[in-house]
Amino acid sequence: MSAALNPAQPQLDANKKAVMEFYETAFNRKDADAVTALVGDPYIQHNPQIGDGVAGLQARLRQLASAFPDLRVQVKRMVAEGDYVSAHVHAVRVPGQRGVAIMDVFRLEDGKLVEHWDVMQDIPEQSQNPNGMF
């Protein structure tokens, strides 16, 4: 549906762009300080391994960057509806490993990420089907 047919399309596109910028900044550039410009206040976290607020997020990002300096993420697809953006992501912590398939859901307000949920699944060596995880 074009923007002419869907007046919300520019905002949906802007939300997806904000989420993509978050992935690039937080994980691929490993710039925990710069995420402050992308995250709103309050920032509500539903992953039990990450604290609420920008400070909790930054602590986790710094921990990941220290433990996995070669961590890279690649967004495979993104869907936006209303104030929500869902992303299907391939994360590889160590080059050469299969990595993790992640489904993230973000809620945005005024162009900032304000809430996050995720589900992660290790990519197995063998699959019971030929479809792949992406």
For each residue, the residues with C-beta under 8 A, 3 or more apart:
1: 5 6 9
2: 5 6 9
3: 6 7 9 10
4:
5: 1 2
6: 1 2 3 9 12
7: 3 10
8: 11 12 82
9: 1 2 3 6 12 13
10: 3 7 13 14
11: 8 14 15
12: 6 8 9 15 16 80 81
13: 9 10 16 17 80
14: 10 11 17 18 111
15: 11 12 18 19 80 83 85 108 111
16: 12 13 19 20 78 80 85
17: 13 14 20 21
18: 14 15 21 22 38 85 108 111 112 113
19: 15 16 22 23 78 85 87 104 106 108 113
20: 16 17 23 24 75 78
21: 17 18 24 25 38
22: 18 19 25 26 35 38 39 106 113
23: 19 20 26 27 28 73 75 87 89
24: 20 21 27 28 29
25: 21 22 28 29 31 34 35 38
26: 22 23 29 30 31 32 35 38 57 61
27: 23 24 30 61 64 71 72 73 91
28: 23 24 25 72 73
29: 24 25 26 34
30: 26 27 61 65 69 71
31: 25 26 34 35
32: 26 35 57 58 61 62 65
33: 36 58
34: 25 29 31 37 38
35: 22 25 26 31 32 38 39 54 57 58 61
36: 33 39 54 58
37: 34
38: 18 21 22 25 26 34 35 112 113
39: 22 35 36 43 54 57 112 113 114
40: 43 108 109 110 112 113 114
41: 53 54 114
42: 52 53 114
43: 39 40 52 53 54 56 57 113 114 115 116
44: 52 114 115 116
45: 50 51 52 53 56 57 115 116
46: 115 116 117 118
47: 50 116 117 118
48:
49: 60
50: 45 47 56 57 59 60 116
51: 45 55 56 57 59 60
52: 42 43 44 45 56
53: 41 42 43 45 56 57
54: 35 36 39 41 43 57 58
55: 51 58 59
56: 43 45 50 51 52 53 59 60
57: 26 32 35 39 43 45 50 51 53 54 60 61
58: 32 33 35 36 54 55 61 62
59: 50 51 55 56 62 63
60: 49 50 51 56 57 63 64
61: 26 27 30 32 35 57 58 64 65
62: 32 58 59 65 66
63: 59 60 66 67
64: 27 60 61 67 68 71 93
65: 30 32 61 62 68 69 71
66: 62 63 69
67: 63 64 93
68: 64 65 71 93 94
69: 30 65 66
70: 93 94 95
71: 27 30 64 65 68 91 92 93
72: 27 28 91 92 95
73: 23 27 28 89 90 91 92 102
74: 89 90 91
75: 20 23 78 87 88 89
76: 88 89 90 134
77: 87 88
78: 16 19 20 75 85 86 87 88
79: 85 86 87
80: 12 13 15 16 84 85 86
81: 12 84
82: 8
83: 15 107 108 109
84: 80 81 105 106 107 108
85: 15 16 18 19 78 79 80 105 106 108
86: 78 79 80 103 104 105 106
87: 19 23 75 77 78 79 102 103 104 106
88: 75 76 77 78 101 102 103 134
89: 23 73 74 75 76 101 102 103 104
90: 73 74 76 99 100 101 102 123 133 134
91: 27 71 72 73 74 99 100 102 120
92: 71 72 73 95 97 98 99 100
93: 64 67 68 70 71 97 99 100
94: 68 70 97
95: 70 72 92
96:
97: 92 93 94
98: 92 122 123 124 125
99: 90 91 92 93 123
100: 90 91 92 93 120 121 122 123
101: 88 89 90 120 121 122 123 133 134
102: 73 87 88 89 90 91 118 119 120 121
103: 86 87 88 89 118 119
104: 19 86 87 89 116 117 118
105: 84 85 86 116 117 118
106: 19 22 84 85 86 87 113 115 116
107: 83 84 113 114 115 116
108: 15 18 19 40 83 84 85 111 112 113 114
109: 40 83 112 114
110: 40
111: 14 15 18 108
112: 18 38 39 40 108 109
113: 18 19 22 38 39 40 43 106 107 108 116
114: 39 40 41 42 43 44 107 108 109
115: 43 44 45 46 106 107
116: 43 44 45 46 47 50 104 105 106 107 113
117: 46 47 104 105
118: 46 47 102 103 104 105
119: 102 103
120: 91 100 101 102
121: 100 101 102 133
122: 98 100 101
123: 90 98 99 100 101 133
124: 98 127
125: 98
126:
127: 124 130 131 132 133
128:
129:
130: 127
131: 127
132: 127
133: 90 101 121 123 127
134: 76 88 90 101
